[in-house]
Amino acid sequence: MLSAAAVFCSETLLKFLMLGAILLTVAIWFRDRNAFWRLICGALGAVLAYALSELLKALVTEERPCRTLEAVTAMACPQPGDWSWPSNHSVVAAAIATTCLLVRPALAAVAIPAALLVALARVGVGAHYVHDVFSGLALGALIVLVCIHVLPGLPRRVRPSAVR
């Protein structure tokens, strides 16, 4: 029973977070264009965080616990060469949760626990070490914070040179 819950939180809950972010984006489009553009900046931050996570995985090449520890896991271990640090699931979950809470703070009560459940479930299913998921959460949140605060001001700061 516990392993089924961990698998659900590890995979399906992340998909629900993504779906919720999409629905929020559609709903906000009609109500608050400034919030919509913050969501877009957050989405760009999520993509950037994921790409950075993949780069870090390729540089660090840490084996997953399901490969190095002799333990029964709740899920099949990913293919060799699919590295452990940082956790992409945690990166994406934190990026979505951070975006949602910066755009609609009331969503923090749902988004933050969901992101933490996704992250901890990755440890529970044997796919990651604890440091993988916490560094993934930090990476996803940090990149989104930077993007939401920096990207909206870029058009004002970057001006085309005068035509002569």
Backbone torsions as a table, in degrees:
resi	resn	phi	psi	omega
1	MET	NA	-45.4	-179.4
2	LEU	-64.8	-39.0	179.5
3	SER	-67.6	-34.5	177.0
4	ALA	-65.4	-39.0	177.6
5	ALA	-66.0	-40.4	179.2
6	ALA	-64.4	-42.2	178.1
7	VAL	-63.8	-43.4	178.4
8	PHE	-58.7	-50.1	-178.7
9	CYS	-65.0	-35.8	-178.0
10	SER	-67.3	-39.5	-173.2
11	GLU	-110.8	-58.6	-172.0
12	THR	-69.9	-40.3	-179.9
13	LEU	-61.9	-36.8	176.6
14	LEU	-63.5	-39.4	177.5
15	LYS	-65.1	-37.9	176.1
16	PHE	-65.0	-38.5	175.7
17	LEU	-60.1	-44.4	179.2
18	MET	-63.0	-45.2	179.1
19	LEU	-62.1	-42.5	177.5
20	GLY	-60.5	-39.9	178.6
21	ALA	-66.0	-38.3	177.7
22	ILE	-64.9	-45.9	179.4
23	LEU	-63.2	-39.3	177.0
24	LEU	-61.9	-42.5	179.5
25	THR	-61.0	-45.2	179.5
26	VAL	-64.3	-45.1	-178.8
27	ALA	-64.1	-40.7	-177.5
28	ILE	-72.1	-28.9	179.0
29	TRP	-52.2	-39.5	-176.6
30	PHE	-84.2	-15.8	-173.1
31	ARG	-111.4	-37.4	-170.1
32	ASP	-150.4	97.1	-176.3
33	ARG	-66.2	-32.8	177.4
34	ASN	-64.1	-43.8	177.3
35	ALA	-64.5	-36.8	178.3
36	PHE	-59.7	-45.5	-179.0
37	TRP	-68.8	-31.5	173.3
38	ARG	-64.9	-38.9	176.2
39	LEU	-62.5	-41.2	178.7
40	ILE	-63.6	-42.6	176.9
41	CYS	-62.1	-39.3	176.4
42	GLY	-64.5	-39.2	178.0
43	ALA	-64.7	-40.9	175.7
44	LEU	-63.0	-38.1	176.1
45	GLY	-63.4	-38.6	178.3
46	ALA	-63.7	-42.7	178.9
47	VAL	-65.0	-44.0	178.8
48	LEU	-63.3	-42.5	179.1
49	ALA	-63.3	-41.3	178.2
50	TYR	-63.0	-44.8	179.6
51	ALA	-62.2	-42.7	178.2
52	LEU	-64.2	-38.4	177.0
53	SER	-61.1	-43.4	177.9
54	GLU	-63.6	-40.8	177.4
55	LEU	-62.4	-45.5	178.9
56	LEU	-61.8	-40.9	177.8
57	LYS	-59.2	-43.1	-179.0
58	ALA	-67.1	-31.5	179.9
59	LEU	-79.9	-38.6	-173.6
60	VAL	-88.4	-38.5	178.8
61	THR	50.3	53.0	176.6
62	GLU	-84.9	126.1	177.7
63	GLU	-65.8	150.2	178.9
64	ARG	-76.2	153.2	179.1
65	PRO	-62.2	-30.3	178.9
66	CYS	-67.6	-14.4	176.1
67	ARG	-96.4	-31.7	-172.9
68	THR	-99.9	-26.1	-179.1
69	LEU	-101.6	142.9	178.0
70	GLU	-89.2	88.0	-178.6
71	ALA	-146.9	152.8	175.5
72	VAL	-78.4	133.9	-179.0
73	THR	-113.3	157.8	-178.1
74	ALA	-78.5	-19.1	-179.5
75	MET	-131.3	161.4	173.4
76	ALA	-65.7	140.7	179.0
77	CYS	-70.7	136.5	176.5
78	PRO	-57.9	162.0	-178.0
79	GLN	-59.1	150.3	173.8
80	PRO	-56.3	141.9	-177.3
81	GLY	92.8	-7.4	172.9
82	ASP	-96.8	95.7	-166.8
83	TRP	-77.2	167.7	-170.8
84	SER	-91.2	-45.1	-171.6
85	TRP	-103.0	131.9	-11.1
86	PRO	-84.1	169.3	-179.5
87	SER	-75.8	117.2	177.2
88	ASN	-63.2	-38.9	178.8
89	HIS	-58.7	-42.4	179.9
90	SER	-68.2	-39.6	177.6
91	VAL	-58.5	-50.0	-177.5
92	VAL	-67.2	-43.4	180.0
93	ALA	-60.8	-44.7	179.6
94	ALA	-67.1	-38.7	179.6
95	ALA	-63.4	-43.8	179.0
96	ILE	-65.9	-47.6	-178.7
97	ALA	-61.2	-43.1	-179.9
98	THR	-64.0	-44.0	178.0
99	THR	-60.1	-49.0	-178.1
100	CYS	-61.7	-42.7	-177.2
101	LEU	-73.4	-28.0	176.3
102	LEU	-74.6	-27.6	179.7
103	VAL	-87.6	-42.2	179.4
104	ARG	-134.8	90.3	-175.8
105	PRO	-54.0	-27.9	179.5
106	ALA	-63.1	-21.4	-179.9
107	LEU	-75.5	-9.3	-179.0
108	ALA	-58.1	-35.0	-178.2
109	ALA	-63.4	-23.1	178.8
110	VAL	-105.1	-45.0	-172.2
111	ALA	-68.1	-43.3	-177.5
112	ILE	-66.5	-50.2	176.8
113	PRO	-60.7	-35.9	179.0
114	ALA	-64.0	-44.0	179.1
115	ALA	-63.8	-40.9	178.0
116	LEU	-65.4	-39.6	177.6
117	LEU	-63.5	-43.1	177.3
118	VAL	-58.6	-48.1	-177.2
119	ALA	-62.7	-50.2	-177.6
120	LEU	-67.4	-30.9	177.1
121	ALA	-65.8	-30.4	177.2
122	ARG	-64.4	-33.3	173.6
123	VAL	-72.0	-43.5	-177.8
124	GLY	-60.8	-33.1	-179.8
125	VAL	-86.1	-4.9	177.0
126	GLY	89.4	10.4	-177.8
127	ALA	-86.1	-21.8	-175.2
128	HIS	-143.5	158.1	168.4
129	TYR	-85.6	164.1	-179.7
130	VAL	-60.0	-42.1	-178.4
131	HIS	-65.8	-26.5	177.2
132	ASP	-63.4	-45.8	-174.6
133	VAL	-76.2	-37.6	179.8
134	PHE	-70.6	-36.4	175.8
135	SER	-70.5	-33.6	175.0
136	GLY	-63.9	-43.5	177.0
137	LEU	-60.1	-45.1	-179.2
138	ALA	-64.3	-43.5	-179.8
139	LEU	-62.0	-48.5	-179.6
140	GLY	-60.7	-45.1	-179.5
141	ALA	-67.0	-44.1	-177.2
142	LEU	-63.5	-46.3	-178.2
143	ILE	-64.5	-40.5	178.0
144	VAL	-65.1	-42.9	177.5
145	LEU	-57.3	-46.1	179.4
146	VAL	-62.7	-47.5	-177.3
147	CYS	-63.4	-42.3	-178.9
148	ILE	-67.2	-29.8	-179.2
149	HIS	-91.8	-22.0	-176.7
150	VAL	-100.3	-45.3	-173.0
151	LEU	-60.5	-41.5	-179.0
152	PRO	-61.4	-27.4	-179.0
153	GLY	-87.2	-9.5	-176.8
154	LEU	-60.4	-44.3	-179.6
155	PRO	-58.6	-31.4	178.8
156	ARG	-76.6	-30.0	-176.9
157	ARG	-86.1	-30.9	-177.4
158	VAL	-102.1	108.3	-179.4
159	ARG	-114.2	139.7	177.7
160	PRO	-64.0	146.7	179.0
161	SER	-67.2	151.8	-178.3
162	ALA	-66.2	140.6	178.1
163	VAL	-79.3	132.1	-178.5
164	ARG	-111.8	NA	NA
